[in-house]
Amino acid sequence: MLCEAASPLGLATVVLAERSDDAAVAVASEVLSGTATDEAALRGLVQRADAITFDHELVDLETLQGLERSGAIVRPGTGTLAFTVDKALMRRRLREAGMPVPAFEVLPDPGTTHASAGAAGSGAEALDRAVRFGRRQGWPLVLKATRGGYDGKGVWIVGDARECQAVLAGAAASGTPMLVEERVAIRSELAVVVARRPGSVAASAGELTSGHAVTWPAAETVQVDGVCREVLVPGSLPEEVAQEARRLASEVADLTGAVGVLAVEMFWTGDRILVNELAARPHNSGHWTIEGASTSQFENHLRAVLDLPLGDTGLVAPCVASVNVFGGPGGEDPGGRLAEALADPGAHVHLYGKGPRPGRKLGHVTLVGDDAPSLYRRAWQAAAALGTPIPDHVSAAR
């Protein structure tokens, strides 16, 4: 989708792809083969591109820091990426800055703590700290791997000390650093996407220089098993909550020094908003902006990375409903059912070109208009027509 946004601007894209069937290969101007942790491949990319950006957080910060020192333009930079690569650093830095976050504690790292005692020793200390945390905060708790988790992976909800011990034993055996946090009583999950150019506000003139930033309206998101299934704007979010979320997201973007798009995922409990996760890249919670906003997150990400003026983020209609397309139990290709989804003339279907398999995210459907219940029902009907299994919380498409 970044490549597709680049084309109307006359921008050429060079994609570093791990596999020949990666979705971006079909639409990139040029393709290089390699991984995001392969220094030689990254140096080859640097030679072919004016700026490097990312579509995931599974990167090697040390390698990227070396590229930055050699003069490569890496956006977002490693200072920002550190927040998204390391959840422990992210939680600590946000708390130190006074940002509202869930109560948490970083547990001893089994790879570095009590090396003489081995993994079992550090695992015992981690369990002891987690149990004491549970006594203070109340069970159940949430255990998270501080690196590598996404879409519900690397997250465990534990109801008591025994369940906690089982998870932490596995973490100690694999050398996975962990943190423990309160399980927040959530009324709604929401996300705000921010786009930010390099630079800062000119202190003397008080005018925005190349650090100009924009935010899109807050979106209500619905997760099933840790994976986003639907995004609604404005959803059920009260206006004052949506505005406060946008303010918080802008502060987080400034704190992290983000360049490009930063997605800030949050919890609303009914009386407070808590910052949960960050993604320094175009994000699933912002896919709705392709049809629902004057400028999409993908176009503004490219503009920001290249330090070009940012586009308007206002809504093109009062309401937006976007539903993700997932592979059904039979592993059918949703492209074979495209006509059924497009029978609704308002349905905007995006299929990513990924190989279909059960449970894999394969695309999304977006509708815009002024009747939120109708848009929601139609978006789910189009996703279901493409073979998406309908979660239990959805009755609109049944």
Buried (B, 14 or more C-beta within 10 A) or exposed (E): BBBBBBEEEEBEBBBBBEEEEBBBBEBBEEBBBBBBEBBEBBBBBBEEBEBBBBBEBEBBEEBBBBBBEEEBBBBBBBBBBBBBBBBBBBBBBBBEEEBEBBBBBBBBBBEEBBEEEEBEBBBBBBBBBBBEBBEEBEBBBBBBBBBEBBEEEBBBEBEEBEBBBEBBBEBBEEEBBBBBBBBBEBBBBBBBBBBBBBEEEEEEEEEEEBBBBBBBBBBBBBBBEEBBBBBBBBBEBEEEBBEBBBEBBBBBBBBBBBBBBBBBBBBBEEEEBBBBBBBBBBBBBBBBBBBBBBBBBBBBBBBBBBBBEBBEBEBEBEBBBBBBBBBBEEEBBBBEBBEBBBEBEBBBBBBBBBEBEEEEBBBBBBBBBEBBEBBBBBBBBBBBBBBBBBBEEBEBBE
